[in-house]
């Protein structure tokens, strides 16, 4: 079981406080991959465009942030290879890994569904997750209310007719087409809103009285904690005699609202409804344990598997699989279930067997849309990684855990705690671990790992590290995962990994070279070497990752090591490693790190290496920083027109400075002066104007010599007046003689100021 370091995961895509969040969720289905985006409001405009393997999801408006956390934890990269967020433009770039078909649709005002499909077979399309249905919250976010009938007005009443039962709500066929399902669910949402409107109108007309659940429970003789989801039956459900004893007026009513309330109560109780919950009878583990000891019960079930003509019975095989699940033997249960045909096999049992064995569900997950259910299925939904909707579902999951057999409870409790930590239910996770610790003084390494995850989520880093060090030092199957998380904690804090931990992760990486933990251990080994600034061994590990796990997998860790190299190493070492490890080659680094390396090359004066890195960048990553750097290189190569071409789509002070430099280099000093003047660079603008022959602004330069030159020019240009031509000539010559000394001194000072140095040999 691999557990991610949760203390830093929430910081990966953090955006500004003012930004409107757009949440993305993912799900994997047979034949297609689904993304669901939750928009900030129903008025937010969106559209999906693209072709081939690049599509763009665009959100119209300003100041959006995108929450892509955990997208690839639930789906593989077989159809969708990457998501690139561009918050400034409100876009998400979908990079496909196949020649798939992409379809999109709006659902329930605020949700957008994007399907990446292998084929056009509509029967492969699964329905929209039901946790998007009937999302009804009270306006003031207080506890939900139930309704009791107000005292009826005494009026003559005709004979009471038997109520007509409303037809049961039918679920949409899970194999129906995408468009049909969306249409059906939109109808359900509209009906649900009509029910809410009727309830509001009935309350305003004093036909209904709102009561909090605790008050209603006390009136019915229950404790406030009992049955938080079940709603009272409508008045017509009581017998006529009972109604007569409760209401001396002998008045009874019912209408469509009663039927709707009864249906909603059934949905909340997990019995039926538009978002039907899996029935408790299908996951009743307590009844699967058996009545005798393990060996006796197992022998009885195995002997009953084969009947007449050596034929196996699906029912007996199902019973044996249930028995295995109840006793934590998930792999054995799944093996038995493989022998049952799909028509007779319950997919819920297969998912339960996988959860018991590995804590993960592969392929089809029947608990995908069960997070809203306040019943036993909430436990299995949370265990499979589904978000629980509301306190009632969380309480139901905890109650189901407490009712499991002891061995199964202790086995699944750490997994459920980890899931609750991932879903943000830290209080429930703490409750689970405390309850296990009270009943078992030595719960094992799984318990310690779950405690470490909880400590990390709560920000208790030192306590988390202590738990991880404890598990890492033990010779158990969880030691590799503990070492990986331990090194991740050091990466988060930027501290050096102890030498014994480095040696341990190196040994474990060799031991699990071809195992499931191999990739994570190799990655952790490279990170440990990186933190210790042992860059040569770190790059050796990266080379091993590229050879074993693939070149694409090695790009991320190689980029991390390169970033550390740029930050910590000296200039000569950076150049040496970059050349020796061919970091400037295409597809060696992620684009962001490649740009950082190019900027470092430029600052060190290695312009050829800078150009090589920039040329290897993909076209779609032509950011403003890339254009600025290319313009700098063009100016260094005395190519001002190319520099201006690179700056055509870039704005800002940095771009204007380079643009002015390009104009000046091209000889257009007047244009350079105008750009600098608009930027507020008065002195530099005056200098450019002087180079262009305009001496009127020399006084703006903060040097006395320029001011003297401008004064002399103004004096020389002034008209001389006199009585006759002879006097005027004498006056002009006298002025030239008087100013010659000042002119020679000013010119000498100006030449010394701009002295041309001889080139060194």
matplotlib code that plots the C-alpha trace (Angstrom):
import matplotlib.pyplot as plt

x = [0.0, 1.5, 0.5, 1.2, 2.7, -0.5, 1.0, 2.2, -0.3, -2.8, -0.1, 0.7, -1.9, -2.7, -4.1, -4.9, -7.6, -9.7, -9.7, -12.9, -12.2, -13.2, -13.1, -12.2, -13.1, -12.3, -13.6, -12.6, -15.1, -15.1, -14.5, -14.1, -12.7, -14.9, -14.0, -16.5, -15.9, -17.9, -18.2, -18.3, -21.9, -24.7, -24.0, -20.4, -19.9, -17.7, -16.8, -14.6, -12.7, -9.9, -9.0, -6.6, -4.9, -5.2, -8.4, -9.1, -11.7, -12.3, -14.1, -15.2, -14.5, -11.7, -9.7, -10.3, -8.3, -8.4, -8.3, -6.8, -5.6, -5.9, -7.1, -4.7, -5.2, -8.4, -7.7, -4.8, -3.0, -4.2, -6.6, -5.8, -2.0, -1.9, -3.9, -2.2, -3.9, -3.7, -5.5, -4.6, -6.6, -9.1, -8.2, -7.4, -5.5, -6.4, -3.5, -4.8, -2.8, -5.0, -7.1, -10.2, -13.5, -14.2, -17.8, -19.0, -22.4, -23.7, -25.4, -27.5, -26.4, -23.0, -21.5, -19.8, -19.1, -16.3, -16.0, -12.9, -14.2, -12.5, -15.5, -19.0, -20.7, -23.3, -23.8, -20.3, -21.4, -22.0, -24.5, -23.6, -22.6, -25.6, -23.8, -24.6, -28.3, -30.7, -28.0, -30.4, -29.0, -30.8, -30.3, -28.9, -26.7, -28.3, -29.4, -32.1, -35.7, -38.5, -42.1, -45.1, -48.7, -50.1, -53.4, -56.2, -58.9, -62.3, -64.3, -66.8, -65.0, -66.3, -65.8, -62.1, -61.0, -58.1, -55.0, -53.6, -50.1, -47.6, -45.6, -42.2, -39.4, -37.5, -33.8, -32.4, -30.8, -27.1, -26.3, -28.4, -26.9, -25.1, -27.6, -30.7, -29.3, -28.5, -32.0, -33.6, -31.5, -32.5, -36.1, -35.5, -33.7, -36.7, -39.1, -37.0, -37.0, -40.8, -41.0, -38.9, -41.0, -44.2, -42.7, -41.8, -45.3, -46.9, -44.8, -45.7, -49.4, -49.0, -49.8, -46.4, -44.4, -40.6, -39.0, -35.3, -34.4, -33.5, -36.9, -38.8, -36.8, -37.5, -41.2, -41.1, -39.3, -35.9, -32.5, -31.2, -28.6, -31.1, -32.1, -30.9, -32.1, -35.4, -38.3, -41.7, -44.4, -47.1, -50.4, -52.2, -49.9, -51.5, -54.6, -58.0, -58.4, -55.0, -55.8, -59.1, -57.4, -54.9, -57.3, -60.8, -61.9, -61.6, -59.9, -57.2, -55.5, -52.9, -51.6, -48.7, -46.4, -46.9, -45.9, -42.8, -41.8, -42.2, -40.0, -37.3, -37.4, -36.8, -33.9, -32.3, -32.9, -31.0, -34.1, -35.0, -35.2, -33.5, -30.1, -30.6, -28.2, -26.9, -29.1, -27.7, -28.6, -25.9, -23.1, -24.2, -20.8, -22.0, -24.2, -21.3, -19.0, -20.7, -22.0, -19.2, -15.4, -13.4, -12.2, -15.6, -17.4, -14.8, -15.0, -18.8, -18.8, -16.2, -17.9, -21.1, -19.6, -19.8, -23.2, -24.6, -22.6, -19.6, -21.3, -20.5, -23.3, -23.1, -25.0, -22.5, -19.5, -21.0, -21.4, -17.8, -16.6, -18.6, -17.1, -13.6, -14.4, -15.7, -12.4, -10.1, -9.1, -9.8, -7.6, -9.2, -12.7, -11.8, -10.4, -13.7, -15.8, -13.9, -15.5, -19.0, -20.5, -21.1, -24.9, -24.8, -21.9, -22.5, -19.9, -20.3, -18.7, -15.7, -15.2, -15.4, -12.8, -10.4, -10.9, -10.2, -7.1, -5.5, -7.6, -8.2, -10.9, -9.7, -11.8, -15.5, -16.3, -20.0, -19.5, -18.6, -21.9, -22.8, -21.1, -24.5, -26.0, -26.5, -26.4, -23.8, -22.7, -21.2, -18.4, -17.5, -17.9, -15.4, -13.1, -13.0, -12.1, -15.5, -16.3, -19.1, -21.8, -22.8, -22.4, -25.0, -23.0, -19.8, -21.6, -23.0, -19.6, -18.3, -21.2, -20.7, -17.0, -17.8, -20.2, -17.6, -16.0, -12.9, -10.3, -11.9, -12.4, -8.7, -7.7, -9.8, -9.7, -6.3, -7.4, -10.6, -8.6, -6.4, -9.4, -11.0, -7.7, -7.6, -11.3, -10.7, -12.6, -9.8, -12.0, -13.6, -10.1, -8.9, -11.9, -11.2, -7.6, -8.4, -11.0, -8.6, -5.8, -8.2, -8.9, -5.5, -2.2, -0.1, -2.2, 0.8, 2.5, -0.6, -1.9, 1.3, 1.2, -2.4, -1.4, 1.5, -0.9, -3.2, -0.4, 0.8, -2.7, -3.0, 0.4, 2.1, 5.2, 7.5, 5.0, 4.4, 8.2, 8.5, 5.8, 7.4, 10.8, 9.3, 7.7, 10.8, 13.0, 10.8, 11.2, 7.6, 5.9, 5.1, 8.8, 9.2, 6.1, 7.3, 10.7, 9.1, 6.9, 9.8, 11.9, 8.9, 8.7, 12.3, 11.6, 8.7, 10.9, 14.0, 16.2, 19.0, 18.0, 20.1, 22.8, 21.3, 17.9, 19.7, 21.5, 18.1, 16.3, 19.2, 19.0, 15.2, 15.3, 17.6, 15.5, 12.2, 13.6, 10.9, 8.2, 5.3, 7.2, 10.2, 9.3, 8.5, 11.7, 13.8, 12.2, 12.7, 16.4, 17.0, 15.3, 17.5, 20.6, 19.3, 18.8, 22.3, 23.6, 25.1, 24.2, 26.3, 24.6, 21.2, 21.6, 22.7, 19.5, 17.5, 19.3, 18.2, 14.6, 14.7, 15.9, 13.5, 10.4, 10.6, 11.9, 8.6, 8.6, 12.2, 11.5, 9.8, 12.5, 15.3, 13.7, 13.6, 17.3, 18.1, 16.2, 18.2, 21.4, 20.6, 19.8, 22.6, 25.6, 28.3, 28.2, 31.0, 29.3, 26.0, 27.6, 29.5, 26.4, 24.3, 26.8, 27.6, 23.9, 22.7, 20.1, 19.8, 18.5, 14.8, 12.4, 14.9, 13.2, 9.8, 9.3, 9.4, 12.7, 14.1, 13.4, 15.0, 18.1, 18.2, 18.0, 20.9, 23.0, 22.3, 23.3, 26.6, 27.3, 26.7, 24.5, 24.9, 23.7, 20.8, 19.7, 19.9, 17.6, 15.1, 15.0, 14.2, 11.1, 7.7, 5.9, 2.9, 5.2, 6.1, 5.5, 6.3, 9.5, 10.6, 10.1, 12.0, 14.9, 14.9, 14.9, 17.9, 19.8, 19.0, 20.3, 23.5, 23.9, 23.4, 20.0, 17.7, 14.9, 14.7, 14.5, 11.6, 9.8, 10.1, 8.6, 5.6, 3.2, 4.9, 4.0, 5.4, 8.4, 10.9, 9.7, 9.7, 13.3, 14.4, 12.3, 14.1, 17.4, 16.6, 15.5, 18.7, 20.9, 19.1, 19.9, 16.4, 17.3, 14.3, 11.9, 14.1, 13.8, 10.0, 9.7, 12.0, 10.2, 6.8, 8.4, 9.5, 13.2, 13.9, 17.7, 18.0, 15.5, 17.6, 20.7, 19.0, 17.7, 21.3, 22.6, 19.9, 21.0, 18.4, 20.4, 17.4, 17.0, 20.6, 19.7, 17.6, 20.8, 22.1, 25.6, 26.9, 28.8, 25.6, 23.9, 26.9, 26.9, 23.2, 23.7, 26.5, 24.4, 21.5, 23.9, 25.4, 21.9, 20.8, 20.5, 23.0, 21.8, 23.9, 23.9, 25.7, 27.2, 30.7, 29.7, 27.7, 30.7, 33.0, 30.5, 30.1, 33.9, 34.4, 31.8, 33.5, 36.9, 35.3, 33.5, 36.3, 37.9, 34.6, 33.9, 37.3, 36.9, 33.4, 34.4, 37.5, 35.3, 32.8, 35.4, 36.9, 33.4, 32.9, 36.5, 37.0, 39.1, 41.7, 40.9, 42.9, 45.4]
y = [0.0, 3.3, 6.4, 9.9, 12.6, 14.6, 17.5, 19.0, 17.7, 20.5, 23.1, 21.8, 23.8, 26.6, 29.7, 33.2, 33.8, 35.9, 33.4, 31.5, 27.8, 25.3, 21.8, 18.8, 15.2, 12.1, 8.6, 5.6, 3.4, 0.6, 2.3, 5.9, 8.3, 10.9, 14.4, 16.4, 20.2, 22.1, 25.8, 28.7, 29.6, 28.6, 31.7, 30.8, 30.3, 27.5, 25.6, 22.7, 22.9, 21.0, 18.1, 15.3, 14.8, 18.4, 19.8, 23.0, 23.5, 27.2, 29.1, 32.6, 35.3, 36.7, 35.4, 31.7, 28.9, 25.3, 22.5, 19.4, 17.7, 13.9, 13.7, 10.9, 9.1, 7.7, 7.3, 5.9, 7.9, 5.5, 8.0, 11.3, 11.8, 15.2, 18.3, 21.7, 24.5, 28.1, 30.2, 33.5, 32.6, 30.5, 27.4, 23.7, 21.9, 18.2, 16.2, 12.9, 9.6, 8.1, 9.0, 9.2, 11.0, 13.8, 14.8, 17.4, 18.3, 20.6, 19.0, 20.5, 24.1, 24.1, 20.9, 20.1, 16.5, 15.7, 12.1, 10.8, 7.7, 4.8, 4.2, 5.5, 2.5, 4.1, 1.0, 1.5, 4.9, 4.8, 7.2, 10.4, 9.8, 10.1, 12.2, 15.1, 14.4, 16.1, 18.3, 20.1, 22.3, 24.7, 28.3, 29.2, 26.0, 25.0, 21.4, 20.0, 20.2, 17.7, 18.6, 17.7, 18.7, 21.7, 21.5, 21.2, 23.7, 22.2, 21.9, 19.3, 16.4, 14.0, 10.3, 9.4, 7.6, 5.2, 7.0, 6.2, 5.0, 6.7, 4.5, 3.7, 5.8, 3.8, 4.2, 5.0, 2.0, 2.3, 1.3, 4.0, 6.7, 9.7, 12.2, 10.3, 9.9, 13.6, 14.4, 12.0, 13.4, 17.0, 16.0, 14.5, 17.6, 19.8, 17.5, 17.7, 21.5, 21.5, 19.4, 22.0, 24.8, 23.0, 22.5, 26.2, 27.3, 24.9, 26.2, 29.8, 28.9, 27.2, 23.8, 22.5, 23.2, 22.8, 20.9, 20.0, 16.3, 16.3, 17.7, 15.3, 12.3, 13.2, 13.5, 10.0, 8.6, 8.3, 9.6, 12.5, 10.2, 7.6, 7.4, 10.7, 10.0, 8.2, 10.6, 10.1, 8.5, 10.7, 11.1, 8.7, 5.9, 5.7, 3.5, 5.3, 4.3, 5.7, 8.9, 9.2, 9.0, 11.6, 14.1, 14.4, 16.4, 13.3, 15.2, 13.6, 14.9, 13.7, 15.1, 14.8, 16.4, 13.4, 11.0, 13.0, 13.1, 9.4, 8.8, 11.2, 9.4, 6.1, 7.7, 8.9, 5.5, 3.8, 1.8, 3.3, 6.5, 8.4, 7.9, 4.4, 3.0, -0.5, -2.5, -3.5, -7.1, -7.3, -6.2, -7.8, -9.1, -10.0, -12.8, -14.1, -15.0, -18.4, -20.0, -22.4, -22.1, -21.1, -24.6, -26.2, -23.5, -23.4, -27.2, -27.1, -24.4, -26.0, -29.3, -27.7, -26.1, -29.2, -30.8, -33.3, -34.2, -32.4, -29.0, -26.0, -24.0, -20.2, -19.8, -22.0, -20.3, -16.9, -18.1, -19.2, -15.9, -14.0, -16.1, -15.4, -11.6, -11.7, -13.3, -10.9, -13.3, -11.0, -12.6, -16.0, -14.5, -12.9, -16.1, -17.9, -15.1, -15.5, -18.9, -17.5, -16.2, -12.5, -13.0, -14.7, -12.7, -9.6, -7.0, -5.6, -8.7, -8.4, -4.8, -5.8, -8.6, -6.2, -3.6, -6.2, -7.4, -4.3, -1.3, -0.4, -1.2, -2.0, -1.6, -1.2, 0.4, -0.2, 2.2, 5.1, 7.0, 5.8, 8.6, 10.2, 7.1, 7.1, 3.3, 0.5, 1.2, 4.5, 2.5, 0.7, 3.9, 5.7, 2.7, 2.9, 6.6, 8.2, 11.5, 11.2, 13.7, 14.9, 14.0, 11.2, 9.3, 9.6, 8.5, 5.5, 4.5, 4.6, 2.6, 0.0, -0.3, -0.9, -3.7, -5.7, -8.8, -8.0, -9.2, -7.5, -4.3, -4.1, -4.9, -2.3, 0.5, 1.9, 1.9, 3.7, 6.2, 6.9, 7.5, 9.8, 11.8, 12.1, 13.2, 15.8, 13.9, 14.2, 14.0, 10.7, 9.3, 10.2, 8.5, 5.3, 5.1, 5.8, 3.1, 0.5, 1.6, 1.1, -2.5, -3.5, -2.5, -3.5, -2.9, -3.3, -1.2, -0.5, 1.4, 3.3, 4.3, 5.5, 7.5, 9.1, 10.1, 11.7, 13.6, 14.9, 16.1, 17.9, 19.5, 17.5, 16.8, 15.6, 13.0, 11.8, 11.4, 9.4, 7.0, 6.6, 6.0, 3.3, 1.5, 2.0, 0.3, -2.8, -5.7, -5.6, -5.2, -1.6, -0.6, 0.5, 2.7, 4.2, 5.0, 6.7, 8.8, 9.6, 11.0, 12.9, 14.6, 15.7, 17.0, 19.0, 20.6, 20.8, 19.0, 16.5, 12.8, 11.0, 8.7, 5.5, 6.3, 6.9, 3.6, 1.9, 3.3, 2.4, -1.2, -1.4, 0.0, -2.9, -5.5, -4.3, -3.5, -5.4, -5.1, -2.8, -0.5, -0.3, 3.0, 4.8, 3.6, 4.7, 8.1, 8.4, 7.4, 10.1, 12.7, 11.6, 12.0, 15.4, 16.8, 15.7, 17.5, 14.3, 15.2, 12.6, 9.6, 11.3, 11.6, 7.9, 6.9, 9.0, 7.2, 3.9, 5.2, 6.0, 2.6, 0.6, 2.8, 4.6, 8.0, 9.8, 8.7, 10.0, 13.5, 14.7, 13.5, 14.6, 18.1, 18.1, 17.2, 19.9, 22.5, 21.6, 21.7, 25.2, 26.5, 24.9, 24.3, 26.6, 27.9, 25.6, 22.5, 23.5, 23.7, 20.4, 18.4, 20.0, 18.9, 15.5, 14.6, 16.2, 18.3, 20.6, 17.9, 17.8, 16.0, 15.8, 18.3, 19.6, 23.0, 25.1, 23.6, 23.9, 27.6, 28.0, 26.2, 28.4, 31.6, 30.2, 29.6, 33.1, 34.7, 32.7, 33.9, 30.6, 31.8, 28.8, 26.5, 28.9, 28.8, 25.0, 24.6, 27.2, 25.4, 22.1, 23.5, 22.5, 25.2, 25.2, 26.3, 29.7, 31.7, 35.4, 34.4, 32.3, 35.2, 37.6, 35.2, 34.7, 38.5, 38.8, 36.2, 37.9, 41.2, 39.5, 38.2, 41.8, 40.8, 43.7, 42.9, 39.3, 40.5, 42.8, 39.9, 37.9, 40.8, 41.3, 39.4, 40.5, 43.5, 45.0, 47.0, 44.2, 43.8, 47.6, 47.9, 45.2, 46.8, 50.2, 48.5, 46.8, 50.1, 51.8, 48.9, 49.3, 53.0, 54.3, 56.4, 58.6, 55.5, 54.2, 57.6, 57.7, 54.2, 55.1, 58.4, 56.6, 54.3, 57.3, 56.7, 60.4, 60.2, 57.2, 58.8, 62.0, 60.0, 58.1, 61.5, 62.9, 59.9, 60.6, 64.3, 65.9, 67.8, 69.6, 67.2, 67.0, 68.9, 66.0, 63.9, 63.9, 65.0, 68.6, 68.2, 67.5, 70.5, 72.8, 71.6, 72.3, 75.8, 76.5, 75.3, 77.5, 80.5, 79.9, 79.7, 83.0, 85.9, 88.7, 92.3, 95.4, 98.7, 97.6, 94.5, 95.3, 95.5, 92.3, 90.4, 91.7, 90.6, 87.2, 86.6, 87.8, 85.3, 82.5, 83.4, 83.7, 80.3, 78.4, 77.5, 76.2, 74.3, 72.6, 71.7, 70.3, 68.3, 66.9, 65.8, 64.3, 62.3, 61.0, 60.0, 57.9, 56.7, 53.7, 51.0, 49.1, 45.3, 43.1, 40.7]
z = [0.0, -1.1, 0.8, -0.4, 1.9, 2.5, 4.3, 1.0, -1.5, -0.9, -1.7, -5.1, -7.0, -4.5, -6.1, -4.9, -2.3, -4.6, -7.5, -8.2, -8.0, -10.7, -9.3, -11.5, -10.6, -12.6, -13.1, -15.1, -17.0, -19.4, -22.8, -21.7, -19.1, -17.6, -16.2, -14.3, -13.7, -11.1, -12.2, -9.7, -10.7, -13.1, -15.2, -15.9, -19.7, -21.0, -24.2, -25.3, -28.5, -30.2, -32.4, -32.7, -29.3, -28.0, -26.6, -24.6, -21.9, -21.7, -18.9, -19.8, -17.2, -15.1, -12.1, -12.1, -10.4, -11.3, -8.7, -10.5, -7.3, -7.4, -11.1, -12.0, -8.7, -10.0, -13.7, -15.7, -18.4, -21.2, -22.7, -21.0, -20.7, -19.0, -17.9, -18.2, -16.3, -17.6, -15.0, -16.6, -19.7, -17.9, -19.9, -19.2, -22.0, -22.3, -23.8, -25.1, -25.2, -27.9, -31.0, -28.9, -29.3, -26.9, -26.0, -23.5, -21.9, -19.3, -16.3, -13.5, -14.3, -12.6, -13.8, -17.1, -18.1, -20.6, -21.8, -23.6, -25.4, -27.3, -29.6, -30.3, -28.7, -26.6, -24.5, -23.0, -21.5, -17.8, -16.1, -14.4, -10.8, -8.6, -6.0, -8.3, -8.0, -5.5, -4.0, -1.7, 1.0, 3.3, 2.5, 5.9, 6.0, 9.3, 10.2, 8.0, 9.0, 8.9, 8.6, 10.7, 9.8, 11.4, 13.2, 10.6, 10.3, 11.4, 8.2, 7.0, 5.5, 2.9, 3.0, 3.0, -0.2, -0.2, -1.4, -4.8, -4.5, -6.7, -9.1, -7.9, -9.3, -11.9, -12.3, -15.7, -17.4, -16.7, -20.3, -21.9, -24.0, -22.6, -23.9, -22.8, -19.3, -19.0, -20.2, -17.6, -14.8, -15.7, -15.4, -12.0, -10.9, -12.0, -10.1, -7.0, -7.2, -7.6, -4.4, -2.6, -3.9, -2.7, 0.7, 0.9, -0.1, 2.3, 5.1, 4.3, 4.3, 7.8, 6.3, 7.5, 10.6, 10.6, 13.4, 13.9, 13.9, 17.6, 18.6, 16.4, 17.7, 21.3, 20.5, 19.0, 22.0, 20.3, 21.2, 19.0, 17.5, 16.3, 12.7, 11.4, 7.8, 8.1, 7.7, 9.4, 7.2, 5.7, 7.5, 5.2, 6.2, 9.7, 10.1, 10.3, 14.0, 14.9, 13.1, 14.9, 18.2, 17.2, 15.7, 17.2, 14.1, 12.0, 9.2, 7.0, 3.8, 1.4, -1.9, -4.3, -1.7, 0.6, -2.1, -2.9, 0.8, 1.1, -2.0, -0.7, 2.6, 0.8, -1.0, 2.2, 3.9, 1.0, -0.2, -3.5, -5.4, -8.3, -6.7, -5.4, -2.8, -2.7, -0.3, 3.1, 2.4, -0.4, 2.0, 5.2, 6.3, 9.8, 8.4, 6.3, 9.2, 9.9, 13.0, 13.8, 14.0, 10.9, 9.9, 10.3, 8.4, 5.6, 5.1, 5.0, 2.4, 0.2, 0.2, -0.9, -3.9, -6.2, -6.8, -9.2, -12.3, -10.8, -11.5, -9.3, -7.9, -8.3, -5.0, -3.1, -4.7, -3.7, -0.1, 0.0, -1.4, 1.2, 3.9, 2.7, 2.6, 6.2, 7.3, 5.4, 2.6, -0.3, -2.9, -2.3, -2.5, -5.8, -7.2, -6.3, -7.9, -11.2, -11.6, -11.6, -14.8, -15.2, -15.2, -11.8, -10.2, -8.0, -8.9, -5.4, -4.0, -6.4, -5.3, -1.7, -2.2, -3.8, -1.0, 1.6, -0.1, -1.4, -0.4, -4.1, -6.7, -10.2, -13.3, -12.4, -9.0, -8.0, -5.1, -7.4, -6.8, -3.3, -1.2, -0.5, 1.1, 4.9, 5.2, 5.4, 1.8, 2.9, 4.6, 1.3, -0.7, 1.5, 1.5, -2.3, -2.2, -2.8, -1.1, 1.5, 1.3, 4.7, 8.4, 8.2, 5.6, 7.7, 10.8, 8.9, 7.8, 11.4, 12.6, 9.9, 10.9, 14.5, 13.6, 11.5, 12.9, 15.0, 12.6, 9.6, 11.6, 12.6, 9.1, 7.4, 10.0, 8.9, 5.3, 6.2, 8.3, 5.3, 3.1, 5.6, 5.8, 2.0, 2.0, 4.8, 7.6, 10.1, 13.1, 11.9, 11.1, 14.6, 16.1, 14.1, 15.2, 18.9, 18.9, 17.5, 19.9, 22.9, 22.0, 20.7, 22.4, 19.4, 16.3, 13.8, 11.2, 9.2, 12.2, 12.6, 8.9, 9.3, 12.4, 10.4, 7.6, 10.2, 11.9, 8.6, 7.7, 11.0, 10.5, 13.3, 11.2, 14.0, 15.2, 11.7, 11.1, 14.3, 13.2, 9.8, 11.2, 13.4, 10.5, 8.3, 10.9, 11.0, 8.6, 7.3, 4.0, 4.8, 5.3, 1.7, 1.8, 5.1, 3.7, 0.6, 2.8, 5.2, 2.3, 1.1, 4.5, 4.1, 0.6, 1.9, 4.6, 2.4, 5.0, 4.3, 4.6, 7.3, 5.8, 7.2, 5.6, 2.3, 2.6, 3.5, 0.5, -1.8, -0.5, -0.8, -4.3, -5.3, -3.4, -4.9, -8.4, -10.2, -7.6, -7.2, -4.9, -7.3, -9.1, -5.8, -4.2, -7.1, -7.1, -3.4, -3.7, -6.3, -4.1, -1.1, -3.2, -4.5, -0.9, 0.0, -3.1, -4.3, -7.9, -9.7, -7.9, -8.2, -12.0, -12.0, -10.3, -12.8, -15.6, -14.0, -13.8, -17.5, -18.3, -16.2, -15.9, -19.1, -20.4, -19.7, -16.1, -15.6, -16.9, -13.6, -11.2, -13.6, -13.6, -9.7, -9.5, -12.1, -10.2, -7.1, -9.2, -10.5, -7.0, -5.0, -7.3, -8.7, -12.2, -13.4, -11.9, -13.6, -17.0, -16.4, -15.4, -18.1, -20.8, -19.3, -18.7, -21.9, -20.1, -23.1, -25.3, -26.2, -23.8, -21.0, -18.7, -18.1, -20.0, -16.8, -15.7, -19.2, -19.2, -15.8, -17.1, -20.2, -18.0, -15.9, -19.1, -20.3, -17.0, -17.1, -20.7, -22.5, -25.3, -27.5, -24.8, -24.1, -27.7, -27.7, -24.7, -26.1, -29.5, -27.8, -26.1, -27.5, -29.5, -27.2, -24.3, -26.0, -22.8, -22.3, -20.4, -23.4, -25.8, -23.6, -23.3, -27.1, -27.6, -25.2, -27.2, -30.5, -29.1, -27.9, -31.5, -32.9, -34.5, -33.4, -35.9, -34.7, -31.1, -32.0, -33.8, -30.6, -28.6, -30.8, -28.4, -25.2, -23.1, -19.9, -18.7, -19.4, -23.0, -23.6, -22.3, -24.8, -27.5, -26.9, -27.0, -30.3, -31.8, -30.6, -32.0, -35.3, -35.4, -34.8, -31.7, -31.9, -31.6, -28.7, -27.0, -27.3, -25.8, -22.9, -22.4, -22.2, -19.6, -17.5, -18.2, -18.8, -18.7, -20.9, -23.3, -23.4, -24.1, -27.0, -28.4, -28.2, -30.1, -32.7, -33.1, -30.8, -28.2, -26.6, -23.7, -22.5, -19.4, -18.2, -17.8, -14.3, -15.3, -15.3, -18.5, -20.6, -19.0, -19.9, -23.5, -23.9, -22.4, -24.8, -27.8, -26.7, -26.4, -29.8, -31.4, -29.9, -32.3, -31.7, -32.1, -32.8, -34.5, -37.7, -39.3, -38.2, -34.5, -34.9, -36.3, -33.5, -30.9, -32.4, -32.6, -29.1, -27.9, -29.7, -28.1, -24.6, -24.9, -26.6, -23.3, -21.8, -25.0, -25.0, -21.4, -21.9, -24.9, -23.1, -20.2, -22.5, -24.3, -21.0, -19.9, -23.0, -23.4, -25.7, -24.1, -26.0, -26.4, -24.2, -25.9]

ax = plt.figure().add_subplot(projection="3d")
ax.plot(x, y, z, "-o")
ax.set_aspect("equal")
plt.show()
